[in-house]
Amino acid sequence: MNEQIMNKLNLVPTEPGCYLMKDKNNTVIYVGKAKKLRNRLRSYFTGSHDAKTTLLVNEIVDFEYIITTSEIEALILEINLIKQYNPKYNIMLKDDKTYPYIQFTKEKHPRLIITRNIKDNKGDYFGPYPNVSAAKETKRLLDKLYPLRKCHPLKKKLCLYYHINQCLGPCEKEYDLSIYNTYRHEISKILKGNAQDIVKDLEVKMNEYAKNLQYEKAKEYKDLIDFLQQTVEKQKIVMNDFVDRDIFGYHFNNGYLSLQVFYVRSGKLIERDAFVTPYFDNPHEECLRFIIEFYQNGNNIKPKEIFIPNTLDDALLEEYLKIKITVPKKGEKHKLVKLANQNANITLDNKLKLLLQNEAKTIGALNSLSKILNLNSISRIEAFDNSHISGTEAIAAMVCYIDGKPSKNDYRKYKIKYVDNGDDYGYMREVIYRRYFRVLKDKLPRPDLIIIDGGKGQVNACKKVLNELYLPIKVIGLIKDEKHKTSELLDGDTMDIISIDKHSKTFQLLMNIQEEVHRFAITFHRSIRSKKVTKSFLDDIEGIGPKRKKLLINHFGSIKKIKEASKDELREIGIPKNIIENMIKLQKK
């Protein structure tokens, strides 16, 4: 614990409030709340912690706190601060962790659509469907049963769907709009699991078609009946009051938190979902915050009621979410919460072994590398590689690793713009300047370590630019031996050679990063070369656009064969006479 933190801890009050942990770049890396701020903050800097919490604590060089008058006020402030700063150590539901709903729209001529964008005033929503295929298959079934509009916007004349009886044809036909209320009611019954009446109607129609020897049509209705029975009828009734509920359970161990959600709709358990994530604070409070984020991100509709275990603060959650929160103490409701907890436990046990193995590889390798390079900690690594052919078509690529794992959203590609061909050191100076000038300008996260796939010249070029930008970032180079294999590290500060055990996890991590940045650079360079080869001939021919270019390449396989093709061969694939003449003229130039 540094002296500044120790002195500040003595001044922290015992009131409730929020705290913000900051790293050496003054970036907020964690936000939390506490009933007693002093006790919570002291807990971070005393006693032992697991590997992940130790990683967080090692990065903390300062903290701030905000006093509130109550715990609910602290919770509201905490959620707002997490949204504002998006700290890397806070549990956050990822944007891509969203599930589709089936929506019956509230348009004049409604549609059935699959959507992840939930807006309460835009229609009736049914779901969620963690199994996306089930959502698509259910909609396909409903499209066959109910002739709702498919096109958007509404077309001006009848389309195929009208002729196959899957649309009423509102573009040309007039009819009583009240039929949509009937459809809405029946679809609602099916999606809520009450499909018995619908199945009986389908069976009557199936039998009629079979009697009339229309076996294909009868088979189609049988398939619909089978699907309804498999997907809707099999859902287990767990509540006889037919209320929509979400049931949460959780389990924690070894610094990981496992959460389970049961979706109960109209008394039936329709789906369940699981989340496993590291946590860095009190696991019960992390779970509470997770539930709030689960509904706050706009991707999940609040049900009528939520069941939670008795280890969570139901009053605080209810006051925040403004819906009924229940802590069942006995009976079937208590068994459901217990079942959710058991599922969370099983899910965590199944994943924990692999998670801990990966953690040992990544966090252990990072801690070892930190000691080798005399750094307090390493979280963010950015690595660079250049690629060119005899000085032409020069490009550079950057990959980013966060906590030992690739962060592909942070990868970057660069075309060399301002340096003469063949100047490798100039390429490095340009790309480093462009990258870290942007980091400073846009206040982007700074790496703890920069890795250069190169030797002394490239590392010196990188350090020179960083010094000009007043950025004290550690730089190392990866030096290859006579067999072109990386064997040693080059310290960018001292230019000393650092030997490293080639069988260690640290060396393997560095090799993974080197291979990834090389792969990324080569892939980008190949795409640039491919575009140039294609452009050198076809893009200069009047009348050849993207579609004809694709047609020619797919048919002939190469530019050379396109040039060698006869007029008859070109005409056979639909190239007009005037364009063929343009191709011949261009080849003669």
N, C-alpha and C positions, 0 to 999 in steps of 0.2 A: 504494500500500500504506500503510495507516495505521500509526501508530507502535506501537499495541498488538499488531498482527499481526506486525510486524517483530521486536519483542522476543520474542514467543512462539516464532517460528520458530527463533531462536538457541538455544532451550532444548529443541527437539524431539530425541529420541534417534534412533538409526539402526536400532533394533530393528523387527521386524515388528509390525503392529497395524492398528487401524481409526481413521479420523478422521471427525468430524462437522462439516460446515460450517453456520454459522448466519447468519441475516439480522438486520436491525435490530430485529425483534420477538422475537429469541432463539429463532426457529423453526428447526428442523433442515431444511435444504433439500437437503442431499446427504450421503450416507454412502459411504465408500470404504475399501479396504484397501490395504496396501502391504507389500512385503518390507522396505523401508527407509523409515520414516515421514518422516524429515527430507527426503530427496530428493524424495519424491512431493509433500509439502506445498509445498516451495519452487517446484516446477514450476508451481503454480497462479499464483504471484505474480511470476514472471519470464518474460521472453520474450513473444512474440505468440501470440494464440489466434484461433480462428475466431469468428464472430459469436455463436453460441450459448454457447460456453464463456465468452466475454467477458461475456455476460449473466449467467451464473452467478457469475463472479468479482466483477462489480460489486455483486452483492447480498451478498457475504460481508463481514461486519463482525467475525466472531469464529470460532474453531474450537476443538474439543476433540479429544483423541486418547486411545486406550486401547492400551496395550502388551500383546502376546500372546507366548507362548513359541514359536509356530510359525505357518507360513502357513496350515495347515488350521484352526488355532484362530482365526486372523484371519478366514478365510472364513466359518466358522460364526457368529462374532460379527457379521460384516457382514450376513449374511442375516437374523439375528435383529433387528439394529438397523433394517434397512430395513422389516421387518414392524412394528416398534414405532412408528416415526416416519412411515412412508409419505412420504418426501421427494419433493418435486415434480420434482427433476431426475434422480432415479434411474429407469432403465429398469424398467418394471413391466408384466407381462402383464395386460391389462385383463380384468375379470371377464366381459365380453361376448365376449372372444376365446376361446371354448370351442367344442368340436365334439362332436357327438353320437356315441354308440356304440349299437350294437344289443346288447341284453342278453337272454340266456336265463336267466330267473330261477330261483332254487333253492327255489321253493315246492313244496308237495305236488303241486299242479296248476300247472305252470309257465306263464309267459306270455312272449311276445316283446314287448319295449318299446324305444322309443327314449329314451335318457337322456343327460343331461350330468353326472349326479351319480354318480360312480364310487365304489363301495364293494366292495372285493375279496371280501367274504364274502357278497355278495348275488346272485351269479350269474356266468355266463360272459359276457365282453365281447368284442365284435368291432368293429374300427374302428381309428382314428377316421375320421369322414366329414366332411372340410371342405365337401363338397358335400352340404348338408342334404337337397336333393331326392333325391339318390341314396340316402341312408339311408331316406327315406320310401318310395321306390319299391321298394327291396330288401325292406323289411318287408312291403309290400303283396303282393309276390310270395310271400314265405314264408308269409304268412297264408293264401294260397290253396292252397299245397302241403301245409301241416301244420296239422291242426285243433286248435291249442292254445287254451287259454282266453283270452278277450278281456276279460271283465268283471273289475272290481276295486272292491269286494270280490266274492266269489263270490255270484251270485244264487241265489234259491231255486227257480226253475223255468226251463225251457228257453227260450232266446231265439232271435232270428232267425239268429244265427251257426250254431246247431246245425242248423237246417233247410236252410241252404245249404252244409252240410258243411265249415264252417270252425271247428267246435268239437266236441269229443267229448261235451259235455253232462255234465261232472262234477257239476253241481248235482243231477241226478236219476239218472244212469247209473253203473253199476259196471263197471269194466274193469281189466285188468292194468296197473298203473302202470309196469311195465318198458318199455312202449311209448314213454315219454318219453325213455328212454336212447337208443332208436333214433332218435327225432326229434333229440335233442341231437347225436348223432354225425353225422347227415346234414346238419343245418343248419351244423354246424361245418365240414364239408367244403366246402359251398357258399360260405360266407363267407370261407374261406381260399383259395378259388380252385380247388378240386378238384371241379368240377361235372360231369365227363364221364359218370359213372355215372348221375347224376340226369337228365341230358339224354337219355340212352338210354332210361330208364324213361318219361320224358315222351313221347318219340317213339313208343314202343309204344302208350301210351294214346291219343295223338293219332290214330294210324292206325286203332285200333279204333273210335273214335268216327266217323271219316270213313267207314269201311266200313259202319257202321250208319246212315249218312246223318245223323248228329247233327253237322252242320257248325258250328253255333255253339259247341258244346262243344269240337270239334276246333280251332276258331280260337282259343279261349281258351288251350288248351295250346300252340298254336304261338306265341302272344304270350309265354307264359312261357318257352319255349325261346329265343326271340329275345332276350328281356331278359337271360337268363342268359348267353348267348353274347356279348352286347354289353357287359355290365358285369363279368362274371367271367372269361370265357374270354380277353378281349382284354388282360387284365393281363399285363404282361411279366415273365417269369421272369428275375430278376437274380442269384439265388443258388440253387445246387443243394442246399444243406444244409437248406433250409426253416426256417431260424431267423428269429424275429421280431426286427427291428432298426429303429432310427431312425438316419438318417444326416444329420449336420449339416454345412452349409457356410456361409461368410459372406464378406462383402466390405464394405469401408468406404471412404468418400470424402467430402470436404467436410463433415465433421462428422456424417455419417449412416452408420448401420450397417444392412446388409441381411443377413438370415438366411434360410436355406432349410432345410426339414426334409423328407426323404424317408421315408415310412412303408413299410417292407418287412415284409410278413406272409406267413409260410410260403414265403419266397423270392421272393414277387411284390411288385412295386412297385404298391401300391394307391392311394396318394394322395401329394400333396406340398403344402406350405404355405409361405407367404412372409411375412416381417415386415420392415418398414422403420421405423427409429426413430432419432431424434437420440441422440448419445452425448456425454458430457462428461468422459470419463476414457480410460484406455488401452483401445482397442477390443477387444483380445484378452481382457482381463479382463472387460469388459462382456459379451462373448459368452459367456464361461464362466459368469458370473452369470445370464445369460439362460437358459442350458440348465438350470441348477439350478431357477430359478423356473418353467420350463416343466413340470417334473415335481412341484415342491413344491406348486403351487396346487391339486392334487387333481383336475385336469381331464384329465390325460393319464396313461395307464398306462405304467409303465416296461417296456420290452421286455427281451429276454434280453441284448441287446448294443447298444452305441452306437458308431458310427463318427464320428470327428472329425478335422479337419486337424491336421497336425503343429505348427501354430503355437499350439495350446492345451495347457494343462497337463493331460495325461491322468491322471497319478498323483493330482493334487489332486482332480480330478473323480470319479475312481473311489472314492477314500477317502470322499468326501462322499456320493455317490449309492448306494454299496454295490452296484453292478452292473458288469459287464464293460465297460471302455472300451478301444476299439481304435483305433490310429492306423495305418491301412494304408499300406504303403510301396511296394507294387507290385501288379501283377495287376488283376483285375476289381474287387476291393474298393477299391483306390486310385483306379481310374477313377470309381467311384461318388461318392467324396468330392470328387474333382476336378469331376465333373459338378454336384454340389450347390453348390460354390464358383462355377462358371460361371453357374449359374442365379441365384445371389445377385447376381452382378455385373450380369447382364442386367436383373434386376428393379430394381436400384438405378439403373442408367443410364436405364431407362424412366421412373422416377419422379423422378429427381433434378432435372431441369430445372424441372418444375412445383413441386417442393418448395422449390427455391432462389428461384424467383419469389415464392412466397408468403412465404418467410422475409424476402426483401428488403422486401416490402410491410409485413409486420407488425413485425418487429424493427427495420427502418429507421424506420418511423413511430413506434414506441415510443421509440427513442433520440432522435429529433428532438423529440418531445413532452417527454421528460425535460429536454432542454436548454432548451426554451422555458419550462418551469415551474421550472427550477433544482432538479430532483430528481436524485438519484444514478442511479436506475433506476425503471422502471415495469413491474411484472409483472401485478399484479392490479388491475383497474378495476371499480368498482361504480357503476352509473348508475340514477337514479330518475326516475320520471314519475308524475304524478297524473292522475286522470280522474274527471269527475262531470258531471251534468246539472243546471244551475242550482242547484248546491249539494247535490243529492240523490244517493244511491247512490255516495258518494265512495269511491274505491279508490286504491291506489298499487301500483306494480310496481317491482321491481329486477331488472336483468340484470347478469350478471358476465362479464367477459372476462379470460382468463388468457393472457398472452403474445400478446395481440392477437386471440385466438380466443374465440368464445362458449363458456362452460362452463354448459350448460343445467341440469345437476344443481344448480347454485348459484343459479338463478333463484328469486325469491320473490314472492308475492302478498300484499297486505294489504287488508283491509277497514277503513276508518276507523271507529274505535269511540268515541273520546273527545272529538272536536272538533265544534263547532257547524257546521251547514251553511253553505257559502259561504266559509269561512275557509281560503283556499289556503295561507297561511303556517302556519296551525295544522296543516293536513294534513301539511305537510312536517316540522314539528317532531315530530309523533306518529310518523311512519313512521321517521324517522332515529333517534329515541330507541328505538323497539322493535327496530330492526335492530341497533344497536350496543350496546345494553344486553345483547342476546342474544350478540353477539360476545364481549363481556367475560365474561359469565357462563359461557359454554360454551367459552371459549378457542378461538374459531374464527379462521381466518386473517383478518388485517386487510388491507384494500385499501391500495395505494400511492396511489390517486387515486379521489376520488368526483366523479362528473359529475352535475350537476343540470340537468334540462331546464327552465330558467327563468332569470329575471334576478336582480337585486340582492336583492329581498325573499326569494325562496326560498333563495338562497345564504346570506344572513344567518341565516335560520332554521336552516339546516343547521349552520353554524359555531357558533351559540349552543349547540346541543345537544351537539356534539362537545366544546366547551370545558367544558361542565358534566360531561361524562364523562371529561375529561382525556385525550382522544384527539387527538393532533396529526397529523391526516390532511389532506392537501392536497385542497382543494375548488375546482372550477371550475364556472361556469355557461355555458350555451350561449345566447347572445343572438340573437334574431331581428330581422330588419329589417322595414320597412313591408310587404314582400311575404310576411311570415311565413316567411322562410327564414333559417337560421342564418348569421350573417355574422362574428361575433366571439366571443372567449372573455372571460369575466369571472373575474379572479383573486380567489379567495375570501379571501386574506390581505390584499391591499392594495385590493381593489375597483377595480383598474385594468383598463382594457380592453386585451386582447391581440389584435393583428391577426395573421391567419394566412393564408398563401397558399391560396386556395380550390382550386388545382390540385395541391396537394401530397398525398402519401400520408398525411401526418398528419391533414389536414383530412378526407380520405376515411374514415379510420379513425373519427374522431369522428362523422362523419355516419352511418356504419354502426351505431355504438353507439346514437346518438340514434334512428334509425329502428327499431332492434330493441327498445329499451325502450318506444317509443311503440306499436309493434305489439303487444307483450306486454301493455301496460296496456289498450289498446283491446279486445283479445281477451277479457281477463278481465272488463272492464266489460260487454261485450256478453253474456257468459254469465250475469253477475249479473242484468242486465235481463231476459234471456230467462226465467230461472227465476222472477223476480218476476211477469212478465206471466202465465205459466202458472199460478202459484200463486194469483193473485188470484181465480180462479174455480173451477177444477177441484179444487184441493187442499182446498177447503172443502166438497166434496160427499161425503156419506157413501156409501160403496160404490164410489167411484172410486179405484183404486190406480194404481200406475205402468203396469201393462199396459193398463188401460182408457183411461188418459190418453193413452198413446202411440197407441192405436187411434183415438181421437177426433181427435187432432192430425193424424195421417197421413191420415185420411179426409177431414176437412173443411178442413184447411190453416191455420186460424186460430181464435182464441177467439171472434172476432166471428161467424164462420160456424157455430160450434158453438151459440152462443146463438140464432142464427136458425133452426136446424134444427127441423123438425117432429117430432112424436112418431113418426110412421111412419118417417122417415129414421133416427131414432135406433134404433128397433126393428130395422130392416133390418141394421144392423151388429152386432146382438147385445146392445144395452144393455137390461137388465131393466126391467120396468115401474116397479118401486118406485124405481129410481135415476133414471129419467126424471122421476118426480114430485118427487124431491129437487132435481133441477136446476131445475125450473120454480119450486118454492117459493123457492129461493135467488135467482133472478132477480127475483122480485117484491119482495124485501126492499129 
